[in-house]
Amino acid sequence: MGTVYEKYMAHPIDKGLLGLEYGDITEPYFCYPVNAKPIGLEGCILYCFLPEYGETVFACNPETCAEQNVYPLAANFEDFIRLILACGTVNPVEQIVWMSKNQFNEHIANERKNYTGEQKAAVKMLQDGLGLLPMDDPFEYVKSIQKDFDGSEIQYSDEYYDVTGIENPKGERAPEKTLCEFEPVVIVVHKKDDEK
């Protein structure tokens, strides 16, 4: 995680302006890996490190538009910050997983129209404080990290396998349970005598 991460954590900017609200995972979603080391949260999306993948930064999204809930965004924290500097917040970076280049360009153009003065100032302070330059081509960088990514080492909870229906590699199956059971409803139709 190194010094860039430590400098970032010590930096006085409001990290929520970047979409990285800091906090512990108090109520984990089904897709959060059991050993995730949080960097920040954007709503239900967790940005984190996973020990088995070293310094790679991941997004964990229970409401993903992609085929997976957990996917890499950057090879290391420095690149992650450079992506945010290029995009203004973490949101466009996280969205790349399911977007085409044109969709990404449209999304980032719309995002930039809505950035507040506070957000712009936070990005500038972060860039100056860490001495980093924005990533040249965020879309291509993230797509290259995600291409052929092997997520087999990600440690999910049993709940993940229950929710997704994916076979649990531990060979454990959760007991079958009825989610809801209702009393049978009987509908009786009466005809009027003159409707024969």
Secondary structure, DSSP 8 states (H G I E B T S, - for coil): -HHHHHHHHH--S-GGGGT-B----SS--TTS-TT-EEEEEETTEEEEE-GGGTT-EEEE-TT-SSS-SEEEEESSHHHHHHHHHHHSSSHHHHHGGG--HHHHHHHHHHHHHH--HHHHHHHHHHHHHHT----S-HHHHHHHHHTT---TT----HHHHHHH----TT--------S-------------TT--
